[in-house]
Amino acid sequence: MRKAFKRIFRTGWLNFKRNSYLSFGTTGIMALVLLLFSGLMVLNYVSGQIVAGLQDKIDVSVYFKNDAPEDQIMSVKQDLESQPDVASVTYVSKDQALVDFKAKHAGDALIQQSLAELADNPLESSLNIKAKDSTQYADIVTFLEGNKFRPVVDKINFYENEAVINRVESISHGVGNWGLLATLVLAFIAIMVTFNTIRLTIYNQKSEIEIMRLVGGSNWHIKAPYLIEGGLYGIFAAVIAVVVFYPTLWFVSSKAAVLIPGISLIGYFIANVFQFVPLIFFLGIMLGIVSSYIAIRRFLKV
């Protein structure tokens, strides 16, 4: 069994070396597919981190009228805290809101002077609400709209934030979908190139295949070398993809960190190297073997 496998592998390797120019072109196309897939994974990671960051920052702020009694505000707070969708509720009094506003605009002399001239505090008390999941804010707002103390609420600033995060999620899905489409198109091209390479190999070896039939070679011994040849295309394509991807990612990571602070592309893909690299090799090998199998089924009749 071992000797038979060695013979099959050696024949597949000889086929790979014999068609050097075709092998080079086929491997290059496959490597492009794998690099495009890797780039799609980078885009998905980046867009996912951006959306997650926005989701973490987004909240619902409920502003109360200046004449709203504090006990009613606390009652609304308790009602919200009893909701299963709510992660936390923070009360910000009028005085605290003014302190925070002054601190935020400490360097703006005009704002500080304007506040000093005001007789009363113009800011409102508020509740800042964080949901357990960004999809639950709509339900929280619905609950607030139906609360018995709704008349003392001045405004709820959820809808502006909702539009922003929905837009980011839409862009994220669009990038993912278009990237996946491009990967599938290039994968189809790679399959067709490998398919034609194996077809030419079969045509060039018609006499050898006839001899193998005459000496009693099994279907497996005749077909398997072409599957090995396809798998070798995928292996070398995966090697090229990984060798190109990580140095490129290292170069791009520092640039991306300037635009998107807190995201380390190289750190993420190094941390997941034992998942990422086997996946690339698996996809490359399967791409080559499937292409070869289609060509064998179509052109090799034994």
N, C-alpha and C positions, 0 to 999 in steps of 0.2 A: 504493500500500500504506500509506504513512504517513498519507495523507488518510483512508483507510478506518479506520485504527486510531484517529485523532483523533475521527472521527465516532462510533465505537463507545464510546470512553472518555467523550466528552461526553454521549452518551445515558445511559450508566451513572451518570455524575455527576448528571445531571438527575433520574434515578429516585431517587438517594440523597437529594437535596435535597427532592424533591417529597413524599416520605413522611417528613417531618421527625420527627414524634412516634414513628412506628414505627422509624425509623432510630436515634433516640436510645435507645429501649428495647433494640433489638437490639444496638447497640454496647455498651451498659452491661452486658448479660448476658455478651457475649463478653469484655469487660474483666474481669469477675468470674472467668471461667474462667481467663484468663491470669494473674490475680493469685493464684488458688488454686494454679495450677501453679508459679508463682514461689515461693510459700510452701512448697510441697512440696520444691522444690530447696533452700531454706534449711534445712528440717528434715533432709533427707538429708545435707547438708553438716555440720550440727551433730552429728547422730547418728554420722556417719562419723568425725568428729574425736574424739568421745568414745570410741568403740570403739577407734580407732587409738591413743589415749592410754593406754587400759587395756591394750591388747595390748603396748604398748611397756614398760609398767611390770610386767606380769605375768612371772613366771619360776618356775622350779622350784628349790626349796631342798632339798638332801639333808643331813640331820643324822646325824652318826655317833655311835656310842656312845662314852662317855668312855674306854673301854679300847681303842678302835680304833687300831692302829698307823698312824703318819703315812705310811709307805711304801705301805700298802694304800689309803689315801685318795688318794694321788698316782697310784696305779695306776688307780683308778676315774676320776680326772680325765683321765688320758691316754686311757682307753677312750672316754670321752665326747667328747673333742676329735677323735677319729677318726671320729665319726659325721657323716654328711653333713647331718643336720638341725640340728646344733648350731652356733650362731653364736659363743658364748664360754662359758667355764667359769671362775669365780673361786673361789679357795680362801680361806676365812676360818678362821683358826686359833682355838682356844679363847681365847687371850690377846687376839687382835684383836677377837673378838666381845665380850669383856668391855670393852675400851676403847671400842668403838662404842656399847655399851649404856650405859655411864656418860656418854658425851658426849650421847647422845640424852635422857637423864633428868638432865641436869646441874642442873636447877632443882628437882628433887624430893629434898628432904632425907631423907625417909623411906627412899626406895630407896637413896640413897647410904649411909645409915647401916646399912641391912640388908646391903648388899654388903660393907661394911667389917667386919662381925661374922662373916662367913662364913670358914671356914678354907680351903675350896677353891673354885676357880672352878666355878660350877654350869652354865655354858654349854657348848655342844657345838661341835666343829668342824663346818664345813659346806662344801658346794659350791653356789654359785649359778649356775644354768644358764639361758642365754638361747637360745631357738630362733630359727631364721631366719624361721619363720612360726608364729603362735599355734596353728594346727591340727596342728603337729608335736609338741606337748608330750606328747600321749598316747603316741606312739611312743617318745619318749625315756623316759617313765616305764616303759613295757613293757620297754625295754632294761635299765633299772636293776633292775627286779624280777627279771630273769633273770641279772644279773651274778654272777660267782663270789664277789664280796665282799659280796653282799647281807646275810649274817649280821652284818656290822659296822655296817650302816645301822640307825639308830634309827627315823627316819620320813622321809617324803617329803610336802611340803606342797603338792602340786599340786591335789588334788581340790577344796579349798575355793576356790582361785582360779578353777578351771575353771567352777564353778557361777556365780560372779559374772559372768565375761565372757560365758558363754552366756546369762545372764539379760539383760544389756545388749544383746547382739546380737538376742535375741528381741524386746525392746522396740523396737529400731531397725527391724527388719523389720516389726513390727506398725504402727508409725507410717507407714512408707513405704507399706504395703499399703492402710491405711485412707485415707491421703491420696490415693493414686492412685484409689481407688474414688470418693471424693468429687469428684475432678477429672473423672473419666469421666461421673459422673451430671450434673454441671453442664455438661459439654461436650455431652451429649445434649440437655439443655434448650436450650442455645444453638443447636444445630443445628435443633431444632424451631421455635424462635422465628424464626430466619432463614428457614427453610423456609416458614413461614406468611407472613412479610413479602414474600418473593419471589412467593408464590402470589397474594397480594392485589394486588401490582403487576401481575402478568400479567392478572388478571381486570379490573383498572381500565384496562388498555391493550389490551383486545381489539380495539377498532376500529382503533387504530394498527397493531397486528400484522396485521390483515386488509389494511389499505392497503399495508403493506410487502410482503405476499405478492402483491397485485395488480400492483405496479410491478416485480415480479421480484426482490425482496430475497432473498438467499441465506439458508440456515439459519443460517450463521455470523453474519451481520449482524443477524439477529433474536434469536438466543440470547445472543451474546457480551455485550451490555450488562448482562444480568442477572448474568453471572459477574463482570463488572467491579463491579457494585453490591455483590455479596457480598464481593469482595475489599476494597472500600472499608470495609465494616463491620469487617473484620479489621484493616485498617491503623489506623483510628482507635481501635479497641479496644486494639491494641498500644501506640499512643502514650499512651493513658490509663494502661494498666498500668505502663509504664516510668516515666511521670511520677509516679505514686503510689508505685511500689515503692521507688525509690532514696531519696527523702526519708524514707519510713517505715523503711527499713532503716537509714539513718543514725541515726535516733532510737532504734531498738531496739538497735543495735549496742553502744552504750555501756552499756546496761542488761545486755545479755547478757554483756559482758566481765566484769562484776562477778560474775555467777553462774558463768561458765565462763572462767576466766583463760586467756589464750593463744589465744583464738579471736576473730578480727576479721571479723565478717560483712561489713561495708562494704568492708573491705580486699580480701576474697576476691572479691566481686562487681564491684568496680571493676577489679581485676586481670583479670577474665574478661569485661569489658563487651563486648568484640568477639565473644565467643562467645554470651553470654547475650542481648543485645539482638536480634541477627539471628534467634536461635532463637524469641524471643517473636513477632517480626514474621512469621516463617515459619509458626508455628502459627496465628496470628491470620488470616493470609491464606488458609491452607489450610482452616481452619474455615469461613470465609465462602464460599469457592469451592465446597467440597464440599456445603455446605448448599444453595447456589444451584443447583448441578448436579442434586441430587436433586429439587428443586422443578421445574426445567426438564424433566427426564425425565418427571416425573409429570403436569404440567399444560400444558406447551407442546408442542402437536402441530403440527409444520410439515412 
